[in-house]
Amino acid sequence: MTPEQDDDGELDVRPLQPDDVDFLRGLARDPRVVRYVGDGRPWSEPQLQERVREALPCSAVRWFVPRDRAGNRVGLLSLRQRAPGRVEVGYWVAPDHWGRGHAGRLLRRGVEVCRGEGVTTVVARVLPGNAASHRVLLRGGFVEAEHQDDPELVLYEHQL
């Protein structure tokens, strides 16, 4: 995949590269960023390394690291195939870049990638207390799913 601009040209979204790992390490260790991810605790080095290994080879899990116009890394976009035609999208935004609309841009870019690959359903799972992410998903055309697969998370779906 070649570098791609998002729909308003604010972000250049590229596949994860080995030199992105230090940036991701900072995000994964920041309690503000991981507050609503998994158990809410910062990731250990082995956790980070395992997830990076999983994402680098272009498998069912793909990570993208967006950069702003100045070339600064601003977060992470994750696409994980859950079933044929069904992909889960996730996103992190570095705290220095909060409040600039980047989460919505990342979500749109993830949906665009999925649409281009023939995916029929994009899903996102969010902890109930993550109000900002709930708003991003609703603005992005996602709806709360009728069937919730995990009682601790809210499942959103977007049909393509």
VOLOKE-41136 format. One record per residue (C-alpha): x, y negated, z; residue in one letter. Coordinates in steps of 0.5 Angstrom, whole numbers, plus 2048, in hexadecimal, padded with zeros to 3 digits. Layout:
XYZA
...
//
This chain:
800800800M
8037F97FET
8027F3803P
7FB7F0803E
7F87EA805Q
7F27EA808D
7EC7E6805D
7ED7DF808D
7F57E0807G
7F77DF80EE
7FA7E680FL
7FE7EA80BD
7FD7F180DV
8027F680CR
8037FE80EP
8077FF815L
80E7FF814Q
814801818P
8167FA81AD
80F7F981DD
8107FD822V
8137F8827D
80D7F3826F
8087F9827L
80C7FB82DR
80A7F4830G
8037F582EL
8027FC831A
8067F9838R
8017F3839D
7FC7F483DP
7F77EF83AR
7F87F3833V
7F77FA836V
7F17F883BR
7EC7FB837Y
7F0800833V
7F0808836G
7F180783ED
7F280083EG
7F9801840R
8007FF83CP
803804838W
80980883AS
80F808835E
80D810834P
80680E832Q
80880882DL
80D80D82AQ
808812829E
80380E826R
80880A821V
80A81181FR
80381381EE
80280D81AA
80880C816L
808812811P
80180F80EC
7FD815811S
7F6815813A
7F880F817V
7FB809814R
7FD802818W
7FE7FB814F
8017F5817V
7FF7EF815P
8037E8814R
8007E1814D
8027DC80FR
8097DB813A
80B7E2813G
8097E381AN
8067EA81CR
7FF7E981FV
7FD7F0821G
7FB7F781FL
7F67FA81AL
7F580181BS
7F1806816L
7F080D819R
7EC812814Q
7E7816819R
7E381A814A
7E381A80CP
7E081380AG
7E0811811R
7E680C814V
7E780981BE
7E980281BV
7ED7FE820G
7F17F8821Y
7F57F4826W
7F77ED826V
7FD7EA82AA
7FB7E582FP
7FF7E082CD
7FA7E0826H
7F37E182AW
7EE7DC828G
7F07DC820R
7EB7E181DG
7F07E681CH
7EC7EC81FA
7E77EA81AG
7EC7EA814R
7EF7F0816L
7E87F4817L
7E67F1810R
7ED7F480DR
7EC7FA810G
7E57FB80DV
7E87F9806E
7ED7FE806V
7E8803808C
7E3801802R
7E98017FDG
7EA809800E
7E380B7FFG
7E280B806V
7DA80B808T
7DA80A80FT
7DF805813V
7DE80681BV
7E1802821A
7E0804828R
7E07FF82EV
7E07FF835L
7DA7FB838P
7DE7F683BG
7E17F4835N
7DC7EE833A
7E17EB82EA
7E27F182AS
7DA7F382AH
7D97EC827R
7DF7ED821V
7DB7F381FL
7D47F081FL
7D77EB81BR
7DA7F0816G
7D47F3815G
7D57F981AF
7CF7FB81DV
7CE7FF824E
7CD807822A
7C780B824E
7CB810826H
7D180F82BQ
7D781482BD
7DA812832D
7D680F838P
7DB80A83AE
7DC807833L
7D780382EV
7D7806827L
7D6801821Y
7D580381AE
7D6800813H
7D380380DQ
7D7802807L
//
